[in-house]
């Protein structure tokens, strides 16, 4: 069996996060990225910003509320998946492509780990 490509790994991280993060704007980006319709860095940065806003809103509450903690992890996973997509773009263009590929793999892994921690999240903001 062949090893998955970086693109496949980023797609996997996005699919994992979609299971737990239901923000409409972020999921629109995710669907567009997965379909190949829009893989621009600008779109990925906007998706990351959307996830960051929820992260910041939940940061304090997550310390003492289990559902908020799960929602926080979902938002972190969403931000990480969007950043992995940005790293993938850099890995395909930049002369430091091996470093960017390593970064991409790291953020994919973080996104998947956060989506695991977020399972079962029932929070209004998701």
C-alpha positions in Angstrom: 0.0 0.0 0.0 1.3 3.4 -0.9 1.9 6.1 1.7 -0.7 8.9 1.6 0.3 12.1 0.0 0.4 15.4 1.9 -2.7 16.5 0.1 -4.5 13.3 1.3 -3.3 13.9 4.8 -4.6 17.4 4.9 -8.0 16.2 3.4 -8.1 13.6 6.1 -7.6 16.2 8.9 -10.3 18.3 7.4 -12.8 15.4 7.3 -12.0 14.6 10.9 -12.6 18.1 12.0 -15.8 18.3 10.0 -17.2 15.6 12.2 -17.0 17.8 15.3 -16.8 21.4 14.1 -20.0 22.7 12.4 -19.4 26.4 11.9 -21.0 27.2 8.5 -18.3 29.5 7.3 -15.5 27.1 8.1 -17.3 24.1 6.6 -17.9 26.1 3.4 -14.1 26.6 3.2 -13.5 22.9 4.0 -15.9 21.8 1.3 -14.4 24.1 -1.3 -10.9 23.0 -0.3 -11.9 19.3 -0.5 -13.5 19.7 -3.9 -10.5 21.6 -5.2 -12.7 24.6 -5.9 -10.7 27.0 -3.7 -7.4 26.0 -2.1 -6.1 29.5 -2.0 -4.0 30.6 1.0 -6.4 33.6 1.5 -9.4 31.2 1.9 -7.4 29.0 4.3 -6.4 32.1 6.4 -10.0 33.2 6.6 -11.1 29.7 7.8 -8.3 29.8 10.4 -9.5 33.2 11.6 -13.1 31.9 11.9 -11.9 29.0 14.1 -9.6 31.3 16.2 -12.5 33.6 17.1 -14.4 30.6 18.7 -11.2 29.5 20.4 -10.7 32.9 22.0 -14.4 33.0 23.0 -14.1 29.6 24.7 -10.6 29.7 26.2 -11.6 30.6 29.8 -14.8 28.7 29.8 -13.1 25.5 28.6 -11.1 25.4 31.9 -14.1 24.5 33.9 -16.8 23.3 31.5 -16.4 19.9 29.7 -18.6 20.8 26.8 -16.8 24.1 26.3 -13.5 22.2 26.5 -14.7 19.9 23.7 -15.9 22.8 21.6 -12.6 24.5 22.2 -10.8 21.4 20.9 -13.0 21.4 17.9 -12.1 25.0 17.1 -8.4 24.3 17.7 -8.6 21.4 15.3 -10.3 23.6 12.7 -7.6 26.2 13.0 -4.9 23.5 12.7 -6.5 21.9 9.6 -6.7 25.3 7.9 -3.1 26.0 8.8 -2.0 22.6 7.5 -3.6 23.6 4.2 -1.5 26.7 4.1 1.6 24.7 4.8 0.7 22.4 2.0 0.5 25.3 -0.4 3.9 26.6 0.8 5.4 23.1 0.5 4.4 23.0 -3.2 5.9 26.4 -4.0 8.6 27.4 -1.5 12.3 26.4 -1.9 12.1 25.2 1.7 9.5 22.6 0.7 10.8 19.9 3.0 10.5 22.1 6.1 7.0 23.1 5.0 6.1 19.5 4.4 7.2 18.7 7.9 5.1 21.6 9.3 2.2 20.3 7.3 2.4 16.8 8.7 2.7 18.3 12.2 -0.5 20.4 11.9 -2.4 17.6 10.3 -1.5 15.5 13.3 -2.6 18.2 15.7 -5.9 18.7 13.9 -6.7 15.0 14.0 -5.8 14.8 17.7 -8.0 17.8 18.6 -10.9 16.4 16.6 -10.6 13.2 18.7 -10.7 15.2 22.0 -13.8 17.1 20.7 -15.9 14.1 20.0 -19.3 14.4 21.6 -19.2 18.2 21.8 -22.7 19.7 22.2 -22.2 23.4 22.3 -24.3 26.2 20.8 -21.4 27.8 19.0 -20.7 24.6 17.0 
